[in-house]
Amino acid sequence: MFLGLIGGIIAYFVLRNDEPNKAKNCLYLGITLGAIGVIINLFFTDYSTIMPDSININID
């Protein structure tokens, strides 16, 4: 999920002096891929395993 963002940041710093337009495009692509990954993970997350319907507390 975050590899696209990290790759975009690395590509930006590598290319920023030689080709600034390509560097900005790499950064935008990394941000976009990171956002798409977050949206896909939120869409496919099964919340029933994270948050139970009720909390059972047994006091002995």
N, CA, C and O atoms as CSV, one atom per row, in Angstrom:
chain,resi,resn,atom,element,x,y,z
A,1,MET,N,N,0.827,-1.186,0.000
A,1,MET,CA,C,0.000,0.000,0.000
A,1,MET,C,C,0.872,1.250,0.000
A,1,MET,O,O,0.632,2.182,-0.768
A,2,PHE,N,N,1.861,1.265,0.844
A,2,PHE,CA,C,2.686,2.464,0.938
A,2,PHE,C,C,3.914,2.417,0.031
A,2,PHE,O,O,4.674,3.382,-0.036
A,3,LEU,N,N,4.106,1.310,-0.660
A,3,LEU,CA,C,5.278,1.215,-1.533
A,3,LEU,C,C,5.179,2.190,-2.697
A,3,LEU,O,O,6.193,2.727,-3.141
A,4,GLY,N,N,3.971,2.424,-3.194
A,4,GLY,CA,C,3.800,3.405,-4.264
A,4,GLY,C,C,4.160,4.797,-3.792
A,4,GLY,O,O,4.799,5.560,-4.517
A,5,LEU,N,N,3.753,5.128,-2.583
A,5,LEU,CA,C,4.064,6.446,-2.012
A,5,LEU,C,C,5.555,6.590,-1.758
A,5,LEU,O,O,6.147,7.622,-2.077
A,6,ILE,N,N,6.159,5.567,-1.190
A,6,ILE,CA,C,7.598,5.614,-0.920
A,6,ILE,C,C,8.390,5.681,-2.228
A,6,ILE,O,O,9.356,6.436,-2.340
A,7,GLY,N,N,7.970,4.884,-3.215
A,7,GLY,CA,C,8.636,4.912,-4.518
A,7,GLY,C,C,8.507,6.265,-5.199
A,7,GLY,O,O,9.447,6.727,-5.844
A,8,GLY,N,N,7.348,6.904,-5.060
A,8,GLY,CA,C,7.157,8.229,-5.636
A,8,GLY,C,C,8.047,9.274,-4.987
A,8,GLY,O,O,8.585,10.151,-5.663
A,9,ILE,N,N,8.200,9.178,-3.682
A,9,ILE,CA,C,9.067,10.132,-2.967
A,9,ILE,C,C,10.528,9.926,-3.360
A,9,ILE,O,O,11.255,10.889,-3.600
A,10,ILE,N,N,10.949,8.665,-3.422
A,10,ILE,CA,C,12.328,8.386,-3.813
A,10,ILE,C,C,12.591,8.860,-5.239
A,10,ILE,O,O,13.617,9.484,-5.510
A,11,ALA,N,N,11.661,8.562,-6.156
A,11,ALA,CA,C,11.827,8.993,-7.547
A,11,ALA,C,C,11.856,10.516,-7.647
A,11,ALA,O,O,12.590,11.076,-8.462
A,12,TYR,N,N,11.059,11.180,-6.821
A,12,TYR,CA,C,11.055,12.647,-6.846
A,12,TYR,C,C,12.428,13.200,-6.472
A,12,TYR,O,O,12.957,14.075,-7.157
A,13,PHE,N,N,12.999,12.689,-5.390
A,13,PHE,CA,C,14.294,13.207,-4.946
A,13,PHE,C,C,15.433,12.839,-5.902
A,13,PHE,O,O,16.415,13.573,-6.007
A,14,VAL,N,N,15.303,11.715,-6.591
A,14,VAL,CA,C,16.329,11.338,-7.553
A,14,VAL,C,C,16.251,12.206,-8.813
A,14,VAL,O,O,17.280,12.595,-9.366
A,15,LEU,N,N,15.030,12.508,-9.264
A,15,LEU,CA,C,14.847,13.193,-10.539
A,15,LEU,C,C,14.644,14.705,-10.434
A,15,LEU,O,O,14.589,15.379,-11.463
A,16,ARG,N,N,14.531,15.248,-9.245
A,16,ARG,CA,C,14.115,16.650,-9.104
A,16,ARG,C,C,15.079,17.651,-9.744
A,16,ARG,O,O,14.632,18.697,-10.214
A,17,ASN,N,N,16.356,17.376,-9.778
A,17,ASN,CA,C,17.310,18.325,-10.368
A,17,ASN,C,C,17.430,18.181,-11.880
A,17,ASN,O,O,17.568,19.175,-12.593
A,18,ASP,N,N,17.377,16.938,-12.371
A,18,ASP,CA,C,17.566,16.695,-13.801
A,18,ASP,C,C,16.284,16.917,-14.605
A,18,ASP,O,O,16.294,17.599,-15.630
A,19,GLU,N,N,15.175,16.330,-14.126
A,19,GLU,CA,C,13.908,16.417,-14.846
A,19,GLU,C,C,12.785,16.744,-13.859
A,19,GLU,O,O,12.124,15.831,-13.362
A,20,PRO,N,N,12.557,18.021,-13.566
A,20,PRO,CA,C,11.571,18.380,-12.545
A,20,PRO,C,C,10.135,17.985,-12.902
A,20,PRO,O,O,9.360,17.643,-12.008
A,21,ASN,N,N,9.762,18.023,-14.185
A,21,ASN,CA,C,8.400,17.636,-14.555
A,21,ASN,C,C,8.163,16.149,-14.322
A,21,ASN,O,O,7.117,15.753,-13.808
A,22,LYS,N,N,9.131,15.336,-14.699
A,22,LYS,CA,C,9.011,13.895,-14.483
A,22,LYS,C,C,9.020,13.581,-12.982
A,22,LYS,O,O,8.335,12.663,-12.532
A,23,ALA,N,N,9.796,14.347,-12.215
A,23,ALA,CA,C,9.842,14.143,-10.770
A,23,ALA,C,C,8.478,14.424,-10.146
A,23,ALA,O,O,8.024,13.665,-9.289
A,24,LYS,N,N,7.822,15.502,-10.563
A,24,LYS,CA,C,6.488,15.816,-10.033
A,24,LYS,C,C,5.476,14.753,-10.432
A,24,LYS,O,O,4.615,14.376,-9.638
A,25,ASN,N,N,5.582,14.271,-11.670
A,25,ASN,CA,C,4.659,13.223,-12.110
A,25,ASN,C,C,4.844,11.940,-11.319
A,25,ASN,O,O,3.864,11.265,-10.999
A,26,CYS,N,N,6.079,11.593,-10.999
A,26,CYS,CA,C,6.343,10.404,-10.180
A,26,CYS,C,C,5.768,10.565,-8.780
A,26,CYS,O,O,5.209,9.626,-8.215
A,27,LEU,N,N,5.911,11.759,-8.231
A,27,LEU,CA,C,5.364,12.020,-6.902
A,27,LEU,C,C,3.846,11.941,-6.922
A,27,LEU,O,O,3.250,11.348,-6.023
A,28,TYR,N,N,3.211,12.526,-7.927
A,28,TYR,CA,C,1.748,12.465,-8.034
A,28,TYR,C,C,1.269,11.028,-8.233
A,28,TYR,O,O,0.252,10.622,-7.671
A,29,LEU,N,N,2.006,10.266,-9.034
A,29,LEU,CA,C,1.642,8.873,-9.247
A,29,LEU,C,C,1.766,8.077,-7.949
A,29,LEU,O,O,0.906,7.247,-7.654
A,30,GLY,N,N,2.815,8.314,-7.176
A,30,GLY,CA,C,2.979,7.629,-5.895
A,30,GLY,C,C,1.866,7.965,-4.921
A,30,GLY,O,O,1.363,7.082,-4.225
A,31,ILE,N,N,1.474,9.232,-4.863
A,31,ILE,CA,C,0.377,9.637,-3.980
A,31,ILE,C,C,-0.929,8.996,-4.435
A,31,ILE,O,O,-1.714,8.530,-3.609
A,32,THR,N,N,-1.161,8.971,-5.742
A,32,THR,CA,C,-2.378,8.375,-6.279
A,32,THR,C,C,-2.444,6.878,-5.993
A,32,THR,O,O,-3.484,6.370,-5.575
A,33,LEU,N,N,-1.346,6.178,-6.216
A,33,LEU,CA,C,-1.330,4.742,-5.941
A,33,LEU,C,C,-1.507,4.438,-4.458
A,33,LEU,O,O,-2.158,3.458,-4.095
A,34,GLY,N,N,-0.929,5.275,-3.604
A,34,GLY,CA,C,-1.129,5.100,-2.169
A,34,GLY,C,C,-2.576,5.310,-1.763
A,34,GLY,O,O,-3.109,4.557,-0.948
A,35,ALA,N,N,-3.222,6.336,-2.328
A,35,ALA,CA,C,-4.626,6.607,-2.019
A,35,ALA,C,C,-5.525,5.478,-2.528
A,35,ALA,O,O,-6.469,5.080,-1.846
A,36,ILE,N,N,-5.232,4.967,-3.720
A,36,ILE,CA,C,-6.017,3.849,-4.255
A,36,ILE,C,C,-5.869,2.625,-3.356
A,36,ILE,O,O,-6.845,1.917,-3.111
A,37,GLY,N,N,-4.673,2.371,-2.870
A,37,GLY,CA,C,-4.454,1.246,-1.958
A,37,GLY,C,C,-5.237,1.383,-0.670
A,37,GLY,O,O,-5.803,0.405,-0.182
A,38,VAL,N,N,-5.279,2.584,-0.112
A,38,VAL,CA,C,-6.049,2.806,1.113
A,38,VAL,C,C,-7.532,2.592,0.855
A,38,VAL,O,O,-8.215,1.956,1.659
A,39,ILE,N,N,-8.034,3.113,-0.252
A,39,ILE,CA,C,-9.458,2.958,-0.574
A,39,ILE,C,C,-9.815,1.485,-0.786
A,39,ILE,O,O,-10.854,1.026,-0.311
A,40,ILE,N,N,-8.971,0.754,-1.488
A,40,ILE,CA,C,-9.240,-0.673,-1.710
A,40,ILE,C,C,-9.216,-1.434,-0.393
A,40,ILE,O,O,-10.064,-2.297,-0.168
A,41,ASN,N,N,-8.264,-1.132,0.479
A,41,ASN,CA,C,-8.214,-1.805,1.776
A,41,ASN,C,C,-9.422,-1.485,2.631
A,41,ASN,O,O,-9.932,-2.370,3.319
A,42,LEU,N,N,-9.895,-0.255,2.612
A,42,LEU,CA,C,-11.089,0.089,3.370
A,42,LEU,C,C,-12.325,-0.596,2.793
A,42,LEU,O,O,-13.225,-0.987,3.536
A,43,PHE,N,N,-12.367,-0.739,1.479
A,43,PHE,CA,C,-13.515,-1.358,0.826
A,43,PHE,C,C,-13.605,-2.845,1.133
A,43,PHE,O,O,-14.704,-3.368,1.316
A,44,PHE,N,N,-12.475,-3.536,1.193
A,44,PHE,CA,C,-12.476,-4.978,1.376
A,44,PHE,C,C,-12.235,-5.426,2.812
A,44,PHE,O,O,-12.101,-6.625,3.059
A,45,THR,N,N,-12.177,-4.518,3.748
A,45,THR,CA,C,-11.955,-4.893,5.144
A,45,THR,C,C,-13.225,-5.501,5.723
A,45,THR,O,O,-14.317,-4.959,5.548
A,46,ASP,N,N,-13.083,-6.604,6.397
A,46,ASP,CA,C,-14.207,-7.262,7.052
A,46,ASP,C,C,-14.283,-6.748,8.485
A,46,ASP,O,O,-13.531,-7.188,9.354
A,47,TYR,N,N,-15.193,-5.818,8.718
A,47,TYR,CA,C,-15.270,-5.170,10.023
A,47,TYR,C,C,-15.857,-6.074,11.097
A,47,TYR,O,O,-15.741,-5.760,12.282
A,48,SER,N,N,-16.477,-7.174,10.726
A,48,SER,CA,C,-17.048,-8.060,11.736
A,48,SER,C,C,-15.967,-8.755,12.549
A,48,SER,O,O,-16.217,-9.138,13.691
A,49,THR,N,N,-14.776,-8.929,11.995
A,49,THR,CA,C,-13.697,-9.551,12.752
A,49,THR,C,C,-12.969,-8.532,13.621
A,49,THR,O,O,-12.309,-8.904,14.590
A,50,ILE,N,N,-13.083,-7.263,13.287
A,50,ILE,CA,C,-12.405,-6.229,14.056
A,50,ILE,C,C,-13.261,-5.777,15.230
A,50,ILE,O,O,-12.769,-5.641,16.350
A,51,MET,N,N,-14.546,-5.545,14.969
A,51,MET,CA,C,-15.447,-5.030,15.987
A,51,MET,C,C,-16.572,-6.036,16.221
A,51,MET,O,O,-17.447,-6.181,15.368
A,52,PRO,N,N,-16.569,-6.734,17.357
A,52,PRO,CA,C,-17.636,-7.701,17.624
A,52,PRO,C,C,-18.970,-6.986,17.871
A,52,PRO,O,O,-19.003,-5.801,18.203
A,53,ASP,N,N,-20.077,-7.739,17.700
A,53,ASP,CA,C,-21.401,-7.166,17.901
A,53,ASP,C,C,-21.627,-6.754,19.349
A,53,ASP,O,O,-22.265,-5.736,19.615
A,54,SER,N,N,-21.115,-7.530,20.270
A,54,SER,CA,C,-21.264,-7.197,21.685
A,54,SER,C,C,-19.977,-7.553,22.412
A,54,SER,O,O,-19.193,-8.386,21.958
A,55,ILE,N,N,-19.786,-6.918,23.523
A,55,ILE,CA,C,-18.604,-7.184,24.339
A,55,ILE,C,C,-19.063,-7.993,25.547
A,55,ILE,O,O,-19.869,-7.520,26.348
A,56,ASN,N,N,-18.560,-9.181,25.672
A,56,ASN,CA,C,-18.929,-10.055,26.793
A,56,ASN,C,C,-17.854,-9.961,27.863
A,56,ASN,O,O,-16.676,-10.210,27.605
A,57,ILE,N,N,-18.273,-9.602,29.059
A,57,ILE,CA,C,-17.367,-9.524,30.189
A,57,ILE,C,C,-17.867,-10.489,31.257
A,57,ILE,O,O,-18.997,-10.373,31.730
A,58,ASN,N,N,-17.038,-11.420,31.623
A,58,ASN,CA,C,-17.394,-12.385,32.658
A,58,ASN,C,C,-16.711,-12.002,33.946
A,58,ASN,O,O,-15.485,-11.918,34.009
A,59,ILE,N,N,-17.501,-11.770,34.971
A,59,ILE,CA,C,-16.959,-11.442,36.298
A,59,ILE,C,C,-17.244,-12.616,37.206
A,59,ILE,O,O,-18.406,-12.940,37.451
A,60,ASP,N,N,-16.217,-13.252,37.706
A,60,ASP,CA,C,-16.380,-14.413,38.583
A,60,ASP,C,C,-16.284,-14.026,40.006
A,60,ASP,O,O,-16.397,-14.879,40.887
